[in-house]
Amino acid sequence: MPDHLRPLLPKTPPPSLTPETLGEAAALLRAWHLEALAVLDGEQVLGVVTPGEPNRIQAAPLLDSSAILDEARAALQSFPALVVTQAQRFAAVLLPADLAPPAAPELAERVWSALSAADRELLTALSLQVSGGRLALVGGAVRDALLGLAPIDLDIVLVGGDVESLARQSGLPFLFHPAYQNATLTLPDGRAADLVSARIERYPQAGASPLPHSGTLSQDVLRRDFSLNALALVIGEATGGQTKPELHDPVGGLADLLNRELRPLHSDSLTDDASRLIRGARLAARLELSASPQLLAQVPSALAVAAQTPRLDAELRLMLSEPRPSQVMERLESWGAAVLLPAGAPRVLAALDALPQRPSDAVYAAGFLSSVADQHMADQHAWQDRLALGPRPAALLRRAMDHEYVSPDSAEATLRGVLRPDAYIPLTGKDVLNLGVPAGPQVGKALARLSGLRQAGRVSSREAEEAELLSHLATLPK
């Protein structure tokens, strides 16, 4: 790994202040979730301001980007932040988290070994293309590898480089998103990998899309949702060309992972983006995590802005794809967030979860819709549109709730068994033939008559249908 400061620097300098704009310090520090801002007078660095004393300029050591890490760490010991210049111009403010040594090497090796050979090859190849920056795997893949689960989703952060250029050098098909300087790579096995530019973010208002700005690796993980998703595996080249990954833990995610606790990264995490409440419940249910006191304290403020958070509906839709959706709902209920759900949804989804084999996502979506049929706050069509479910779940629900024959092993039969446990399998064309109805148009007429009797509630079992049909046949002319 390079031992100087240049690979740690963001692509562009971070926000800064002047003596004239010092009054904006508190608001900027809070909006960007920063621990320090540089104050500049032209090209001269006057010092930094911090959240504890936003109106006082504090001294900070000033180093060039060519300074080695040990020198920077020594300089930072007595100061809240370190200011770095490059080509004699302000380049970055670095904090202890940016300069912290990596975590236990054996854990880094565990994460690296848990990745598939193809994923390791991709990360190595990308890292070799990075010049003057560094590359890291962050988020769910690192978390899952440490939990002994197979890492699937690749979220790759590039510090100080050009994402579009690196995506092109990968040789993979990709879609570039210029607003956030991110690219979605299509891997050979069909998975999507996110290649993102390290950044900080601020939310112009709760629930709105964030505004990005280049940042360091530790700042990038700090903009995320929970501490156990803020672990980073930095990919680098050691002597002899062998990959030597380093695990970085700037916010104590390893301890929370060990304690199986879900902790938001800052006091406004769930208010900035209330969809994190649903995402947290999904993680808690799937990974058997407990909610931290910090998470529970933020639930009321998250609920207050939930209606203006469009991403919340997307998270609810993803909830229906979880292994046990009702367990996600149970988490939300226990956290005091049941208001986000239709009142009957937990009961229906729990019944689906209890089946011997997990039904399809469409069955869960149809079950979810069934629970809002009588809700005054939203009807099925509104929820169908909100969650972008498409027409299939609603059609499946209609067939499950009617009285017509469905195949016993169909999705409709599965849902009907949960929603209408007293439902029975109606007589079929083969059945009416066996009971003496002559082949031809009379079969269709007999089935239509039985359907009308079911709709009218005059028959409630196969035996009753047989009796009605035999009685009707007895009145027909011979």
C-alpha positions in Angstrom: 0.0 0.0 0.0 1.2 3.6 -0.7 2.4 5.2 2.6 1.8 8.8 1.7 -1.3 11.0 1.8 -2.2 11.4 -1.9 -4.3 8.2 -2.2 -6.5 9.4 0.7 -7.5 12.7 -1.0 -11.0 13.3 -2.5 -11.3 13.9 -6.2 -12.0 17.6 -5.6 -11.4 19.8 -2.5 -14.2 19.6 0.1 -16.5 22.6 1.0 -14.6 25.3 2.9 -15.3 28.7 4.6 -13.8 32.2 4.5 -13.7 34.6 7.5 -16.7 36.3 6.0 -18.8 33.1 5.9 -17.8 31.8 9.3 -21.3 32.3 10.5 -22.5 29.5 8.2 -20.1 27.0 9.8 -22.6 25.3 12.1 -25.2 24.8 9.4 -22.6 23.5 6.9 -21.0 21.1 9.4 -24.4 19.7 10.3 -25.7 19.5 6.7 -22.7 17.6 5.4 -22.2 15.6 8.6 -18.6 16.8 8.8 -16.3 16.9 11.8 -14.2 19.8 10.5 -14.2 22.5 7.8 -11.2 24.4 6.6 -11.2 28.2 6.7 -9.4 29.9 3.8 -8.4 33.4 3.1 -7.7 33.2 -0.6 -5.1 30.4 -0.9 -4.0 30.7 2.7 -5.3 28.2 5.2 -6.3 29.9 8.4 -7.3 26.7 10.3 -10.4 24.6 10.8 -13.8 24.9 12.6 -15.5 21.9 14.3 -19.0 21.2 15.5 -18.1 21.8 19.1 -16.8 25.3 18.4 -18.2 26.3 14.9 -17.4 30.0 15.4 -13.8 29.7 16.4 -11.0 29.1 14.0 -8.7 26.4 15.5 -5.1 25.8 14.4 -4.4 22.7 12.3 -1.2 21.2 11.0 -0.6 21.7 7.3 1.1 19.0 5.2 1.7 18.4 1.5 0.0 15.4 -0.1 3.5 13.8 -0.5 3.8 13.5 3.3 4.0 10.0 4.6 1.3 8.5 6.8 3.4 8.2 10.0 4.3 11.9 9.7 0.6 12.8 9.3 -0.5 10.7 12.2 2.1 12.3 14.5 1.1 15.8 13.4 -2.6 15.0 14.1 -2.1 13.8 17.6 -2.8 17.2 19.2 -5.2 18.7 16.7 -8.8 18.0 15.6 -8.0 17.8 11.9 -5.1 17.9 9.4 -5.2 20.1 6.4 -3.6 18.8 3.2 -2.4 20.8 0.2 -1.5 19.6 -3.3 0.5 21.7 -5.7 0.3 24.4 -3.0 -3.5 24.5 -3.2 -6.0 23.4 -0.5 -6.9 19.7 -1.2 -8.5 18.1 1.9 -9.2 18.0 5.6 -8.3 14.7 7.1 -9.5 13.3 10.4 -8.2 10.5 12.6 -10.6 8.1 10.9 -8.9 8.9 7.6 -5.5 8.1 9.0 -6.4 5.2 11.3 -4.4 2.0 10.7 -6.4 -1.0 9.3 -8.2 -3.4 11.5 -7.1 -7.0 12.2 -5.4 -8.5 9.2 -7.0 -11.9 9.7 -10.4 -10.3 9.3 -9.4 -8.7 6.0 -8.2 -12.0 4.7 -11.5 -13.6 5.8 -13.4 -11.1 3.7 -11.1 -11.5 0.7 -11.3 -15.3 0.8 -15.0 -15.3 1.1 -15.3 -13.5 -2.3 -15.7 -15.6 -5.4 -12.6 -16.0 -7.5 -14.2 -13.9 -10.3 -15.0 -11.1 -7.9 -11.4 -11.1 -6.5 -10.1 -11.0 -10.0 -12.3 -8.0 -10.9 -11.3 -6.1 -7.8 -7.6 -6.8 -8.4 -7.9 -5.7 -12.0 -9.7 -2.5 -11.1 -7.2 -1.6 -8.4 -4.3 -2.0 -10.8 -5.9 0.7 -13.0 -6.2 3.2 -10.2 -3.5 5.8 -10.2 -3.1 8.2 -7.4 -6.2 7.0 -5.5 -7.5 3.8 -4.0 -10.3 1.3 -4.3 -12.4 -0.3 -1.6 -15.2 -2.8 -1.3 -17.7 -1.5 1.2 -21.2 -2.3 2.6 -23.1 -5.5 2.5 -20.4 -7.7 0.9 -17.9 -7.0 3.7 -20.6 -7.3 6.4 -21.9 -10.7 5.1 -18.4 -12.1 4.6 -17.6 -11.4 8.3 -20.9 -13.1 9.3 -19.9 -16.2 7.3 -22.4 -15.5 4.5 -21.7 -15.5 0.8 -20.9 -11.9 -0.4 -23.2 -11.2 -3.4 -23.7 -7.5 -3.9 -20.5 -5.6 -4.8 -20.4 -1.9 -3.8 -17.0 -0.6 -4.9 -15.8 2.9 -3.9 -13.1 4.8 -5.9 -11.3 7.5 -4.0 -9.7 10.3 -6.0 -10.2 8.8 -9.4 -12.5 9.0 -12.4 -15.3 6.4 -12.2 -16.4 6.6 -15.8 -12.8 6.1 -17.0 -12.3 3.1 -14.6 -15.6 1.6 -15.7 -14.6 1.8 -19.3 -11.2 0.2 -18.5 -13.0 -2.7 -16.8 -14.1 -4.0 -20.2 -17.6 -4.7 -18.8 -20.9 -3.3 -20.0 -21.8 -0.3 -17.7 -24.3 2.5 -17.3 -22.8 5.8 -16.0 -24.8 8.1 -13.8 -23.2 11.6 -14.1 -25.2 13.3 -11.3 -23.5 11.1 -8.7 -20.4 10.1 -10.7 -21.4 6.4 -10.3 -21.4 3.5 -12.7 -23.4 0.2 -12.7 -21.3 -2.6 -14.1 -22.9 -5.7 -15.5 -20.8 -8.7 -14.4 -20.4 -11.8 -16.6 -22.8 -13.8 -14.4 -25.5 -11.2 -14.8 -25.1 -9.5 -11.4 -24.8 -5.7 -11.2 -21.9 -4.1 -9.4 -21.9 -0.5 -8.3 -18.7 1.5 -8.8 -19.2 4.8 -6.9 -17.1 7.9 -6.4 -16.3 8.5 -2.8 -18.4 11.4 -1.6 -20.2 13.3 1.1 -23.8 14.2 0.9 -26.3 16.7 2.3 -30.1 16.6 2.2 -31.7 19.8 1.1 -34.8 18.6 3.0 -35.8 15.4 4.7 -36.6 12.6 2.3 -35.3 14.5 -0.8 -32.5 13.2 -3.0 -29.1 14.1 -1.5 -26.7 16.5 -3.1 -23.2 14.9 -3.5 -19.6 16.3 -3.2 -16.3 14.4 -3.5 -15.1 13.0 -0.2 -12.6 10.6 1.5 -13.2 6.9 2.0 -14.1 7.4 5.7 -16.5 10.2 4.7 -18.1 8.0 2.1 -18.9 5.2 4.6 -20.1 7.8 7.1 -22.8 8.9 4.7 -24.3 5.4 4.7 -27.1 4.0 6.9 -25.8 1.7 9.7 -22.4 1.1 11.3 -22.2 -2.5 10.2 -22.5 -1.3 6.6 -19.7 1.2 7.1 -16.8 -1.4 6.9 -14.4 -1.0 4.0 -12.0 -3.5 2.5 -9.3 -1.5 0.7 -7.8 -3.3 -2.2 -4.1 -2.8 -2.8 -1.0 -4.3 -4.4 1.8 -5.6 -2.2 5.3 -6.7 -3.0 5.4 -9.3 -5.8 2.1 -8.3 -7.3 0.0 -10.1 -4.7 -3.2 -8.4 -3.5 -3.1 -7.3 0.1 -6.5 -6.2 1.3 -6.9 -4.0 4.4 -10.0 -3.8 6.5 -11.0 -0.3 7.7 -13.5 0.3 10.5 -13.9 4.1 11.0 -17.1 4.0 13.0 -17.0 0.8 15.2 -18.9 -1.4 12.9 -17.0 -4.5 13.9 -18.1 -4.1 17.5 -21.7 -3.7 16.5 -21.4 -6.7 14.2 -20.1 -8.8 17.1 -23.0 -7.6 19.3 -25.5 -8.1 16.5 -26.7 -4.5 17.0 -28.1 -2.2 14.3 -26.9 1.4 15.0 -27.5 4.4 12.7 -24.4 6.4 11.8 -25.5 9.7 13.1 -28.4 11.4 14.9 -30.3 12.4 11.7 -29.8 9.1 9.7 -33.4 8.1 9.7 -34.7 11.6 9.4 -32.6 12.3 6.3 -33.9 9.2 4.7 -36.9 7.4 6.4 -36.6 4.5 4.0 -33.6 3.4 6.2 -36.2 2.4 8.8 -37.6 -0.3 6.5 -34.1 -1.2 5.3 -33.0 -1.6 8.9 -36.0 -3.8 9.7 -35.1 -6.0 6.7 -31.5 -6.3 7.9 -32.6 -7.0 11.5 -35.0 -9.7 10.4 -32.6 -11.4 8.0 -29.5 -11.2 10.2 -31.2 -11.5 13.6 -30.0 -8.1 14.8 -31.3 -6.0 17.7 -32.1 -2.3 17.4 -29.8 0.0 19.2 -31.1 2.7 21.5 -30.0 5.3 18.9 -32.2 3.7 16.3 -35.2 3.5 18.5 -34.8 7.1 19.5 -35.0 8.2 15.8 -38.2 6.3 14.9 -40.6 9.1 15.8 -38.8 11.7 13.7 -38.5 9.2 10.8 -42.2 8.5 10.9 -42.9 12.3 10.8 -41.1 12.5 7.4 -42.0 9.1 6.0 -44.8 10.4 3.7 -42.3 12.6 1.9 -39.7 9.9 1.4 -40.4 8.2 -2.0 -37.7 5.6 -1.5 -39.7 4.2 1.4 -42.1 2.5 -0.9 -39.3 0.8 -2.8 -38.0 -0.6 0.5 -41.5 -1.9 1.3 -41.5 -3.7 -2.0 -38.1 -5.2 -1.3 -39.5 -6.3 2.1 -41.9 -8.7 0.2 -38.8 -10.4 -1.3 -37.2 -11.1 2.0 -37.0 -14.8 3.2 -39.6 -14.1 5.9 -41.5 -10.8 5.2 -43.6 -11.1 8.4 -40.4 -11.0 10.5 -39.6 -7.6 9.0 -43.1 -6.4 9.9 -42.6 -7.7 13.4 -39.4 -5.6 13.7 -41.3 -2.5 12.6 -44.1 -3.2 15.0 -41.7 -3.7 17.9 -39.9 -0.4 17.0 -43.2 1.5 17.1 -43.4 1.9 13.3 -46.5 -0.2 12.6 -48.3 2.9 11.2 -46.3 2.4 8.0 -48.1 -0.9 7.4 -51.7 -1.9 6.6 -53.2 -3.2 9.8 -53.9 -6.7 8.5 -50.7 -7.2 6.7 -48.6 -8.8 9.5 -51.3 -11.5 10.0 -51.5 -12.4 6.3 -47.8 -12.4 5.7 -47.2 -14.5 8.9 -49.6 -17.1 7.6 -47.7 -17.2 4.3 -44.4 -17.5 6.2 -45.7 -20.5 8.0 -46.3 -22.5 4.9 -43.9 -25.5 4.3 -42.5 -23.9 1.2 -42.0 -20.1 0.7 -44.5 -18.8 -1.9 -43.4 -16.5 -4.7 -43.0 -12.8 -4.3 -46.2 -12.3 -6.2 -48.2 -14.3 -3.7 -46.7 -12.2 -0.9 -47.6 -9.0 -2.8 -51.2 -10.3 -3.3 -51.4 -11.1 0.4 -50.2 -7.6 1.2 -52.9 -6.1 -1.1 -55.6 -8.3 0.5 -54.9 -6.6 3.9 -55.7 -3.1 2.5 -59.0 -3.9 0.9 -61.0 -2.2 3.6 -58.5 0.4 4.7 -59.8 3.9 4.5 -56.3 5.4 4.0 -55.5 3.7 0.8 -57.2 1.1 -1.5 -55.5 -1.8 -3.3 -54.9 0.3 -6.4 -53.1 3.0 -4.5 -50.8 0.5 -2.8 -50.3 -1.3 -6.1 -49.1 1.9 -7.6 -47.1 3.0 -4.6 -45.1 -0.2 -4.5 -44.9 -0.5 -8.3 -46.2 -4.1 -8.0 -47.7 -4.3 -11.5 -51.0 -5.9 -12.3 -50.2 -9.6 -11.5 -50.6 -9.6 -7.7 -54.0 -7.9 -7.9 -55.1 -10.4 -10.6 -53.8 -13.2 -8.5 -55.8 -11.9 -5.5 -59.0 -11.7 -7.5 -58.7 -15.3 -8.6 -57.9 -16.4 -5.1 -60.9 -14.7 -3.7 -63.4 -15.9 -6.3 -65.2 -19.2 -6.3 -63.9 -20.8 -9.4 -61.7 -23.9 -9.7 -58.0 -23.4 -9.5 -55.3 -26.0 -9.7 -54.4 -27.3 -6.2 -50.7 -26.6 -6.7 -51.2 -23.1 -8.2 -50.3 -19.7 -6.6 -54.0 -18.9 -6.5 -54.7 -22.1 -4.5 -51.8 -21.2 -2.1 -53.2 -17.7 -1.4 -56.8 -19.0 -1.2 -55.8 -21.5 1.4 -54.4 -18.6 3.6 -57.2 -16.0 2.9 -60.1 -18.5 2.7 -59.1 -21.6 4.7 -62.7 -22.9 4.5 -62.6 -22.9 0.7 -62.9 -26.2 -1.1 -62.0 -27.5 -4.6 -65.1 -27.1 -6.8 -66.3 -29.8 -9.1 -64.5 -29.9 -12.5 -65.7 -30.9 -16.0 -64.4 -34.4 -15.4 -66.4 -34.6 -12.1 -69.7 -33.6 -13.7 -69.2 -36.2 -16.5 -68.6 -38.9 -13.9 -71.8 -37.8 -12.2 -73.8 -38.4 -15.4 -73.9 -35.2 -17.3 -73.7 -36.0 -21.0 -70.6 -34.8 -22.9 -71.1 -31.7 -24.9 -72.8 -28.3 -24.1 -74.5 -29.7 -21.0 -71.1 -29.9 -19.2 -70.5 -26.2 -19.6 -74.1 -25.4 -18.5 -73.7 -27.6 -15.4 -70.4 -25.9 -14.5 -72.0 -22.5 -15.0 -74.9 -23.4 -12.8 -72.6 -24.6 -10.0 -70.6 -21.4 -10.3 -73.8 -19.4 -9.8 -74.7 -21.4 -6.7 -71.3 -20.9 -5.2 -71.5 -17.1 -5.8 -74.9 -17.0 -4.2 -73.6 -19.0 -1.2 -76.0 -21.8 -1.7 -73.2 -24.5 -1.7 -70.2 -24.7 0.5 -68.6 -28.1 -0.2 -68.0 -30.6 -2.9 -70.6 -32.8 -1.4 -73.2 -30.0 -1.6 -72.3 -29.4 -5.2 -72.7 -33.1 -6.0 -76.1 -33.2 -4.3 -77.3 -30.1 -6.1 -76.1 -31.4 -9.5 -77.7 -34.9 -9.0 -81.0 -33.2 -7.8 -80.9 -31.0 -10.9 -80.2 -34.0 -13.2 -83.2 -35.8 -11.8 -85.5 -33.0 -12.9 -84.3 -33.1 -16.5 -86.4 -35.0 -19.1 -85.1 -38.5 -19.8 
